[in-house]
Amino acid sequence: MANGTRLNTGIGGDLIQDEDIRTGQGVGGGTKVPVSKIYIGSLDRSDGPVSQENPFPVYAQRLEELFVKQNKILVMILMALDNTVNEDDLDELEDS
């Protein structure tokens, strides 16, 4: 069997992606399984499926922003538990 299946072949239908999976140890007896993969790219463009060679993009800048916010919250909690926090300290942390 070949990968891919043409729908409505008589009228030039769409080609859907599927893969042939062999069942058991023998040759043949395979089945077609629909392919579901995450593809990268903008609208109407494909830069290919996510793989080890084509990793899913993650923006470190956004992660850094989240870590900074979490650290500020942690500092506020620790200061409150230590009873060393005052209104001015909290205002400074919130503004930064």
C-alpha positions in Angstrom: 0.0 0.0 0.0 1.1 3.6 -0.6 0.9 6.5 1.8 -1.9 8.9 1.0 -5.5 8.4 -0.1 -7.3 10.3 -2.9 -10.9 11.0 -2.1 -13.4 10.8 -5.0 -10.8 9.8 -7.5 -13.2 10.1 -10.4 -13.6 13.8 -9.9 -10.1 14.7 -8.8 -10.8 14.9 -5.1 -8.5 15.9 -2.3 -5.5 13.9 -1.2 -5.5 13.1 2.5 -2.4 12.1 4.4 -2.3 8.7 5.9 0.4 6.1 6.7 0.5 2.4 6.1 1.0 0.4 9.3 1.8 -3.2 9.1 0.0 -5.4 11.5 1.7 -8.6 12.8 5.0 -10.0 11.6 4.1 -11.0 8.1 4.2 -9.0 4.9 1.0 -7.2 3.9 -2.0 -7.3 6.1 -1.4 -3.6 6.8 -3.9 -0.9 7.5 -4.1 2.8 6.7 -4.0 5.2 9.7 -4.8 8.9 9.3 -1.9 11.2 10.0 -2.3 13.8 12.7 0.8 16.0 13.1 1.6 19.5 14.2 2.8 21.6 11.3 4.6 24.9 11.6 4.0 27.8 9.4 1.8 30.9 8.8 -1.5 30.9 7.0 -1.4 29.0 3.7 2.2 28.0 4.2 3.8 24.9 5.7 7.3 24.7 7.1 6.8 21.0 7.8 5.8 18.9 10.7 7.4 19.3 14.2 10.3 16.9 14.5 13.7 16.7 16.1 15.2 18.5 13.1 12.3 21.0 13.0 11.4 21.7 16.7 8.3 23.5 17.9 9.2 27.2 18.3 9.2 28.6 21.9 10.0 32.2 22.6 12.4 32.5 25.5 11.6 36.2 26.0 8.0 35.4 27.1 9.3 32.7 29.4 11.7 35.2 31.0 8.8 37.6 31.6 6.9 34.8 33.4 9.9 33.9 35.6 10.4 37.5 36.6 6.7 37.8 37.7 6.9 34.6 39.6 10.1 35.7 41.4 8.4 39.0 42.4 5.5 37.1 43.9 7.8 34.7 45.7 9.8 37.6 47.2 6.5 39.2 48.4 5.4 36.0 50.0 8.8 35.4 51.7 8.8 39.0 53.0 5.3 38.7 54.3 6.1 35.4 56.1 9.2 37.0 57.6 7.2 40.1 58.7 9.8 42.3 57.0 7.3 43.6 54.4 5.8 47.1 54.5 3.5 49.0 52.1 6.4 50.8 50.4 8.2 47.5 49.6 5.1 46.0 48.0 4.5 49.1 45.9 8.1 49.0 44.7 7.8 45.3 43.7 4.4 45.9 42.0 5.8 48.8 40.0 8.9 47.1 38.8 
